[in-house]
Amino acid sequence: MPEFIIGARGHDFGRHTPEELLTSIGKAGFHCTQLAYTKAIEGVKSYADVTPELVEATKAAVAASGVSIAVDGTYVELSYADEDKRRAEVAKVLSQIPVAKALGAGCMGSETTNMAKQPGVTRKEAQEALLRSLGEILPLCEEQGVLFAVECVYYHAMNTPEAVKMVLDTMASPNLRVICDFANYVGPENASVDAQRRIWDKVGSWYGDKIAAVHFKGQNFQPDGTLYSTSLEDSCVDYAGGFAMLKAMPQAALPVLREEAVPARAASDIAFIRRFCI
Protein backbone atom coordinates (compact mmCIF):
# COMPACT_ATOMS: atom_id res chain seq x y z
CA MET A 1 0.00 0.00 0.00
CA PRO A 2 1.37 3.45 -0.82
CA GLU A 3 2.15 5.94 1.91
CA PHE A 4 -0.46 8.69 1.51
CA ILE A 5 0.99 12.17 2.08
CA ILE A 6 -1.74 14.72 2.75
CA GLY A 7 -1.29 18.14 1.20
CA ALA A 8 -3.23 21.09 -0.17
CA ARG A 9 -3.48 23.17 -3.31
CA GLY A 10 -1.34 26.26 -2.82
CA HIS A 11 -3.57 28.97 -4.27
CA ASP A 12 -6.38 28.08 -1.88
CA PHE A 13 -4.21 29.89 0.69
CA GLY A 14 -4.08 33.07 -1.40
CA ARG A 15 -1.15 34.85 -3.07
CA HIS A 16 2.03 35.11 -1.02
CA THR A 17 5.78 34.91 -1.25
CA PRO A 18 7.02 31.32 -1.45
CA GLU A 19 8.17 31.48 2.17
CA GLU A 20 4.83 32.81 3.43
CA LEU A 21 2.84 30.36 1.35
CA LEU A 22 4.68 27.18 2.28
CA THR A 23 4.93 28.21 5.91
CA SER A 24 1.16 28.73 6.12
CA ILE A 25 0.47 25.40 4.38
CA GLY A 26 2.79 23.62 6.80
CA LYS A 27 1.29 25.32 9.85
CA ALA A 28 -2.16 24.18 8.73
CA GLY A 29 -0.93 20.59 9.00
CA PHE A 30 -0.31 19.76 5.35
CA HIS A 31 2.93 18.14 4.17
CA CYS A 32 2.95 18.85 0.43
CA THR A 33 1.34 21.15 -2.09
CA GLN A 34 0.35 21.69 -5.68
CA LEU A 35 2.07 24.94 -6.57
CA ALA A 36 0.80 27.04 -9.45
CA TYR A 37 3.07 30.07 -9.65
CA THR A 38 0.61 32.11 -11.69
CA LYS A 39 -2.13 31.60 -9.09
CA ALA A 40 -0.32 31.44 -5.74
CA ILE A 41 2.78 33.64 -5.79
CA GLU A 42 2.79 37.42 -5.46
CA GLY A 43 3.86 39.29 -8.58
CA VAL A 44 3.63 36.31 -10.96
CA LYS A 45 1.26 37.23 -13.77
CA SER A 46 2.73 34.91 -16.42
CA TYR A 47 5.28 32.13 -16.63
CA ALA A 48 7.81 34.71 -17.80
CA ASP A 49 7.75 36.03 -14.21
CA VAL A 50 9.04 32.70 -12.82
CA THR A 51 12.68 33.77 -12.54
CA PRO A 52 15.66 31.72 -11.37
CA GLU A 53 15.68 33.87 -8.21
CA LEU A 54 12.04 32.96 -7.52
CA VAL A 55 12.78 29.28 -8.03
CA GLU A 56 15.68 29.50 -5.58
CA ALA A 57 13.45 31.25 -3.05
CA THR A 58 10.91 28.45 -3.48
CA LYS A 59 13.54 25.78 -2.92
CA ALA A 60 14.62 27.56 0.26
CA ALA A 61 11.00 27.72 1.43
CA VAL A 62 10.58 23.97 0.79
CA ALA A 63 13.66 23.24 2.88
CA ALA A 64 12.60 25.55 5.71
CA SER A 65 8.93 24.48 5.86
CA GLY A 66 9.21 20.78 5.11
CA VAL A 67 6.35 21.18 2.60
CA SER A 68 7.34 19.50 -0.65
CA ILE A 69 6.12 20.35 -4.16
CA ALA A 70 4.05 17.33 -5.13
CA VAL A 71 2.72 18.93 -8.33
CA ASP A 72 4.06 21.88 -10.30
CA GLY A 73 0.67 23.06 -11.51
CA THR A 74 0.69 24.35 -15.07
CA TYR A 75 -2.80 25.57 -15.83
CA VAL A 76 -2.80 25.34 -19.61
CA GLU A 77 -5.17 24.38 -22.41
CA LEU A 78 -3.52 21.46 -24.16
CA SER A 79 -6.56 20.49 -26.23
CA TYR A 80 -7.17 23.65 -28.25
CA ALA A 81 -7.90 22.64 -31.83
CA ASP A 82 -6.73 26.07 -32.99
CA GLU A 83 -3.06 25.43 -33.69
CA ASP A 84 -1.79 28.90 -32.81
CA LYS A 85 -3.55 28.82 -29.46
CA ARG A 86 -2.43 25.25 -28.80
CA ARG A 87 1.23 25.97 -29.54
CA ALA A 88 1.15 29.00 -27.25
CA GLU A 89 -0.12 26.79 -24.42
CA VAL A 90 2.53 24.15 -25.10
CA ALA A 91 5.21 26.84 -24.99
CA LYS A 92 4.13 27.67 -21.43
CA VAL A 93 4.68 24.06 -20.38
CA LEU A 94 8.04 23.81 -22.12
CA SER A 95 9.23 26.91 -20.27
CA GLN A 96 8.37 25.32 -16.92
CA ILE A 97 9.93 21.88 -17.35
CA PRO A 98 13.35 23.13 -16.10
CA VAL A 99 11.53 24.79 -13.18
CA ALA A 100 9.85 21.53 -12.18
CA LYS A 101 13.21 19.79 -12.39
CA ALA A 102 14.91 22.43 -10.23
CA LEU A 103 12.15 22.22 -7.62
CA GLY A 104 12.31 18.45 -7.46
CA ALA A 105 8.54 18.43 -8.05
CA GLY A 106 6.86 15.05 -8.00
CA CYS A 107 5.38 15.88 -11.39
CA MET A 108 4.01 18.66 -13.53
CA GLY A 109 0.27 18.63 -14.00
CA SER A 110 -2.52 19.96 -16.19
CA GLU A 111 -6.14 19.33 -17.04
CA THR A 112 -7.02 18.91 -20.71
CA THR A 113 -9.37 21.82 -21.63
CA ASN A 114 -13.05 22.31 -20.91
CA MET A 115 -15.06 21.48 -24.03
CA ALA A 116 -17.16 24.63 -23.42
CA LYS A 117 -14.08 26.75 -24.23
CA GLN A 118 -14.18 25.80 -27.91
CA PRO A 119 -17.75 25.43 -29.16
CA GLY A 120 -18.07 23.50 -32.39
CA VAL A 121 -14.97 21.40 -31.74
CA THR A 122 -15.70 17.70 -31.26
CA ARG A 123 -14.20 15.72 -28.42
CA LYS A 124 -12.29 13.61 -30.95
CA GLU A 125 -10.75 16.77 -32.42
CA ALA A 126 -9.88 18.02 -28.93
CA GLN A 127 -8.29 14.70 -28.01
CA GLU A 128 -6.25 14.75 -31.21
CA ALA A 129 -5.02 18.23 -30.24
CA LEU A 130 -4.11 16.90 -26.79
CA LEU A 131 -2.05 14.13 -28.36
CA ARG A 132 -0.21 16.67 -30.52
CA SER A 133 0.53 18.77 -27.45
CA LEU A 134 1.83 15.82 -25.47
CA GLY A 135 3.93 14.80 -28.45
CA GLU A 136 5.72 18.15 -28.17
CA ILE A 137 5.97 18.17 -24.37
CA LEU A 138 7.02 14.63 -23.51
CA PRO A 139 10.36 14.48 -25.36
CA LEU A 140 11.71 17.36 -23.25
CA CYS A 141 10.25 15.80 -20.10
CA GLU A 142 12.03 12.57 -20.92
CA GLU A 143 15.26 14.45 -21.58
CA GLN A 144 15.00 16.39 -18.31
CA GLY A 145 13.75 13.49 -16.19
CA VAL A 146 10.46 15.24 -15.35
CA LEU A 147 7.08 13.51 -15.09
CA PHE A 148 4.07 15.15 -16.74
CA ALA A 149 0.61 14.21 -15.48
CA VAL A 150 -2.75 14.83 -17.16
CA GLU A 151 -6.04 14.94 -15.28
CA CYS A 152 -9.33 13.42 -16.39
CA VAL A 153 -12.39 15.69 -16.04
CA TYR A 154 -15.76 14.46 -17.27
CA TYR A 155 -16.54 17.69 -19.17
CA HIS A 156 -13.02 18.13 -20.64
CA ALA A 157 -11.31 16.66 -23.68
CA MET A 158 -9.96 13.67 -21.72
CA ASN A 159 -13.16 12.76 -19.90
CA THR A 160 -13.37 9.03 -19.09
CA PRO A 161 -11.11 6.15 -18.04
CA GLU A 162 -11.33 4.97 -21.64
CA ALA A 163 -10.02 8.32 -22.88
CA VAL A 164 -7.17 8.30 -20.33
CA LYS A 165 -6.16 4.79 -21.39
CA MET A 166 -6.18 5.86 -25.03
CA VAL A 167 -3.90 8.81 -24.31
CA LEU A 168 -1.47 6.73 -22.25
CA ASP A 169 -1.39 3.92 -24.81
CA THR A 170 -0.99 6.27 -27.76
CA MET A 171 1.83 8.33 -26.26
CA ALA A 172 3.59 5.32 -24.69
CA SER A 173 5.96 7.61 -22.79
CA PRO A 174 7.69 6.51 -19.59
CA ASN A 175 7.26 10.08 -18.31
CA LEU A 176 3.51 10.43 -18.82
CA ARG A 177 1.44 10.10 -15.65
CA VAL A 178 -2.10 10.74 -14.38
CA ILE A 179 -3.55 12.98 -11.66
CA CYS A 180 -6.56 11.22 -10.17
CA ASP A 181 -9.33 13.48 -8.93
CA PHE A 182 -12.17 11.14 -7.99
CA ALA A 183 -14.74 13.93 -8.19
CA ASN A 184 -13.74 14.79 -11.74
CA TYR A 185 -14.71 11.34 -13.01
CA VAL A 186 -18.24 11.66 -11.64
CA GLY A 187 -21.12 13.24 -13.53
CA PRO A 188 -24.78 13.25 -12.54
CA GLU A 189 -25.39 10.12 -14.62
CA ASN A 190 -22.79 8.03 -12.76
CA ALA A 191 -23.00 9.43 -9.23
CA SER A 192 -24.33 6.22 -7.65
CA VAL A 193 -21.84 4.23 -5.60
CA ASP A 194 -22.20 1.24 -7.93
CA ALA A 195 -21.42 3.38 -10.98
CA GLN A 196 -18.44 4.96 -9.24
CA ARG A 197 -17.08 1.54 -8.23
CA ARG A 198 -17.10 0.53 -11.89
CA ILE A 199 -15.06 3.65 -12.66
CA TRP A 200 -12.50 2.90 -9.94
CA ASP A 201 -12.16 -0.68 -11.23
CA LYS A 202 -11.24 0.68 -14.66
CA VAL A 203 -8.86 3.30 -13.28
CA GLY A 204 -7.05 0.82 -11.08
CA SER A 205 -6.77 -2.01 -13.58
CA TRP A 206 -5.97 0.10 -16.64
CA TYR A 207 -3.55 2.70 -15.31
CA GLY A 208 -3.57 2.85 -11.52
CA ASP A 209 0.17 2.38 -11.45
CA LYS A 210 0.52 5.59 -13.49
CA ILE A 211 -1.19 7.80 -10.87
CA ALA A 212 1.28 10.42 -9.64
CA ALA A 213 -1.02 12.46 -7.40
CA VAL A 214 -4.55 12.41 -6.03
CA HIS A 215 -6.93 15.37 -5.74
CA PHE A 216 -9.55 15.40 -3.00
CA LYS A 217 -12.59 17.68 -3.03
CA GLY A 218 -16.32 17.64 -2.34
CA GLN A 219 -19.10 17.87 -4.88
CA ASN A 220 -22.72 16.97 -5.42
CA PHE A 221 -25.50 17.54 -7.94
CA GLN A 222 -28.77 19.43 -7.89
CA PRO A 223 -31.90 17.49 -8.95
CA ASP A 224 -31.48 18.96 -12.45
CA GLY A 225 -27.90 17.64 -12.64
CA THR A 226 -26.15 20.94 -11.93
CA LEU A 227 -22.78 20.43 -10.27
CA TYR A 228 -21.95 22.27 -7.08
CA SER A 229 -19.07 22.24 -4.60
CA THR A 230 -19.64 20.90 -1.09
CA SER A 231 -17.80 20.21 2.12
CA LEU A 232 -16.10 16.81 2.16
CA GLU A 233 -18.78 15.53 4.52
CA ASP A 234 -21.61 16.42 2.11
CA SER A 235 -19.96 15.06 -1.03
CA CYS A 236 -21.43 12.30 -3.20
CA VAL A 237 -17.94 11.07 -4.13
CA ASP A 238 -17.20 7.45 -3.21
CA TYR A 239 -13.89 8.12 -1.47
CA ALA A 240 -13.94 4.71 0.24
CA GLY A 241 -14.09 2.87 -3.06
CA GLY A 242 -11.50 5.12 -4.64
CA PHE A 243 -9.02 4.62 -1.83
CA ALA A 244 -9.63 0.87 -1.77
CA MET A 245 -8.38 0.94 -5.36
CA LEU A 246 -5.40 3.17 -4.53
CA LYS A 247 -4.33 0.94 -1.63
CA ALA A 248 -3.73 -1.89 -4.10
CA MET A 249 -1.35 0.19 -6.22
CA PRO A 250 2.44 -0.34 -6.23
CA GLN A 251 3.54 3.28 -5.71
CA ALA A 252 5.71 3.78 -2.63
CA ALA A 253 3.97 7.06 -1.86
CA LEU A 254 1.09 9.14 -3.23
CA PRO A 255 0.34 12.79 -2.44
CA VAL A 256 -3.32 13.42 -1.62
CA LEU A 257 -4.02 17.09 -2.23
CA ARG A 258 -7.04 18.86 -0.75
CA GLU A 259 -8.53 21.10 -3.42
CA GLU A 260 -10.77 24.05 -2.58
CA ALA A 261 -9.21 24.05 0.87
CA VAL A 262 -10.41 26.50 3.49
CA PRO A 263 -7.41 27.04 5.79
CA ALA A 264 -9.63 27.43 8.86
CA ARG A 265 -11.07 23.97 8.19
CA ALA A 266 -7.70 22.31 7.61
CA ALA A 267 -7.71 20.19 10.77
CA SER A 268 -11.16 18.69 10.15
CA ASP A 269 -10.41 18.15 6.45
CA ILE A 270 -7.15 16.36 7.26
CA ALA A 271 -8.97 14.16 9.78
CA PHE A 272 -11.63 13.35 7.17
CA ILE A 273 -9.06 12.46 4.50
CA ARG A 274 -6.94 10.43 6.90
CA ARG A 275 -9.87 8.07 7.55
CA PHE A 276 -9.47 6.69 4.03
CA CYS A 277 -5.66 6.43 4.15
CA ILE A 278 -5.37 3.76 6.84
Helices and strands as residue ranges (DSSP letters): E 3-9, G 10-13, H 18-27, E 32-35, H 37-40, G 47-49, H 52-65, E 68-73, H 83-103, E 107-110, G 115-117, H 123-144, E 148-151, H 161-171, E 176-181, G 182-185, G 188-190, H 193-207, G 208-210, E 211-216, E 218-221, E 227-230, H 239-246, E 253-258, G 263-265, H 266-274
